[in-house]
């Protein structure tokens, strides 16, 4: 896949790589896309909150579930869907 960036965005990507935090432009773009996905998930969560679609957190049950998943060596996706 090829992506065309404005000169300003291209310079931003180059600056990010230059800091040493990223090895190449692809890593910068992947991180940006991940951040967009996080923003989208946060927006869904806030929409649910504003719509009153929330339930109280049962921390004891959450701990039991986490321990059970750890014993089974299950990897759990922390994103809530629905």
C-alpha positions as a LaTeX table, in Angstrom:
\begin{tabular}{lrrr}
\hline
Residue & $x$ (\AA) & $y$ (\AA) & $z$ (\AA) \\
\hline
Unk1 & 0.00 & 0.00 & 0.00 \\
Unk2 & 1.24 & 3.45 & $-0.83$ \\
Unk3 & 0.16 & 6.51 & 1.10 \\
Unk4 & 0.55 & 10.09 & $-0.04$ \\
Unk5 & 1.12 & 12.65 & 2.70 \\
Unk6 & 1.06 & 16.40 & 2.62 \\
Unk7 & 4.52 & 17.97 & 2.96 \\
Unk8 & 3.64 & 18.96 & 6.54 \\
Unk9 & 2.65 & 15.42 & 7.52 \\
Unk10 & 5.70 & 13.98 & 5.80 \\
Unk11 & 7.90 & 16.33 & 7.82 \\
Unk12 & 6.12 & 15.30 & 11.02 \\
Unk13 & 6.73 & 11.63 & 10.27 \\
Unk14 & 10.41 & 12.32 & 9.55 \\
Unk15 & 10.71 & 14.23 & 12.84 \\
Unk16 & 9.18 & 11.31 & 14.76 \\
Unk17 & 11.65 & 8.86 & 13.18 \\
Unk18 & 14.51 & 11.27 & 13.88 \\
Unk19 & 13.72 & 11.21 & 17.62 \\
Unk20 & 14.69 & 7.54 & 17.65 \\
Unk21 & 11.39 & 6.42 & 19.12 \\
Unk22 & 10.45 & 4.88 & 15.76 \\
Unk23 & 12.69 & 2.95 & 13.38 \\
Unk24 & 10.90 & 4.00 & 10.22 \\
Unk25 & 7.91 & 5.82 & 8.75 \\
Unk26 & 5.77 & 2.66 & 8.77 \\
Unk27 & 6.03 & 2.46 & 12.56 \\
Unk28 & 4.88 & 6.07 & 12.88 \\
Unk29 & 1.88 & 5.44 & 10.63 \\
Unk30 & 0.96 & 2.22 & 12.49 \\
Unk31 & 1.08 & 4.05 & 15.82 \\
Unk32 & $-1.11$ & 6.83 & 14.43 \\
Unk33 & $-3.66$ & 4.27 & 13.22 \\
Unk34 & $-3.64$ & 2.53 & 16.61 \\
Unk35 & $-4.28$ & 5.86 & 18.29 \\
Unk36 & $-7.20$ & 6.50 & 15.94 \\
Unk37 & $-8.66$ & 3.11 & 16.92 \\
Unk38 & $-8.25$ & 3.95 & 20.62 \\
Unk39 & $-9.97$ & 7.29 & 20.06 \\
Unk40 & $-12.86$ & 5.55 & 18.29 \\
Unk41 & $-13.25$ & 3.06 & 21.15 \\
Unk42 & $-13.17$ & 5.88 & 23.70 \\
Unk43 & $-15.86$ & 7.73 & 21.76 \\
Unk44 & $-18.05$ & 4.61 & 21.84 \\
Unk45 & $-17.54$ & 4.32 & 25.56 \\
Unk46 & $-18.44$ & 7.95 & 26.19 \\
Unk47 & $-21.54$ & 7.56 & 24.02 \\
Unk48 & $-22.59$ & 4.55 & 26.11 \\
Unk49 & $-21.92$ & 6.55 & 29.28 \\
Unk50 & $-24.02$ & 9.49 & 28.09 \\
Unk51 & $-26.81$ & 7.10 & 27.03 \\
Unk52 & $-26.87$ & 5.59 & 30.52 \\
Unk53 & $-25.70$ & 2.20 & 29.27 \\
Unk54 & $-23.43$ & 1.50 & 32.20 \\
Unk55 & $-23.38$ & $-0.97$ & 35.06 \\
Unk56 & $-21.62$ & $-0.76$ & 38.41 \\
Unk57 & $-18.20$ & $-2.38$ & 38.51 \\
Unk58 & $-18.06$ & $-5.52$ & 40.61 \\
Unk59 & $-14.36$ & $-5.52$ & 41.42 \\
Unk60 & $-14.50$ & $-8.84$ & 43.30 \\
Unk61 & $-16.03$ & $-10.59$ & 40.29 \\
Unk62 & $-13.53$ & $-8.92$ & 37.95 \\
Unk63 & $-10.64$ & $-10.20$ & 40.08 \\
Unk64 & $-12.08$ & $-13.73$ & 40.11 \\
Unk65 & $-12.45$ & $-13.69$ & 36.34 \\
Unk66 & $-8.92$ & $-12.33$ & 35.87 \\
Unk67 & $-7.46$ & $-15.02$ & 38.14 \\
Unk68 & $-9.41$ & $-17.75$ & 36.35 \\
Unk69 & $-8.19$ & $-16.48$ & 32.97 \\
Unk70 & $-4.60$ & $-16.35$ & 34.25 \\
Unk71 & $-4.81$ & $-19.94$ & 35.48 \\
Unk72 & $-6.05$ & $-21.00$ & 32.04 \\
Unk73 & $-3.34$ & $-18.83$ & 30.42 \\
Unk74 & $-6.06$ & $-17.07$ & 28.44 \\
Unk75 & $-5.23$ & $-13.84$ & 26.71 \\
Unk76 & $-8.22$ & $-11.53$ & 26.97 \\
Unk77 & $-8.93$ & $-8.60$ & 24.67 \\
Unk78 & $-9.65$ & $-5.69$ & 27.03 \\
Unk79 & $-11.85$ & $-3.84$ & 24.55 \\
Unk80 & $-15.55$ & $-4.02$ & 25.28 \\
Unk81 & $-17.77$ & $-4.36$ & 22.25 \\
Unk82 & $-21.45$ & $-4.11$ & 21.75 \\
\hline
\end{tabular}
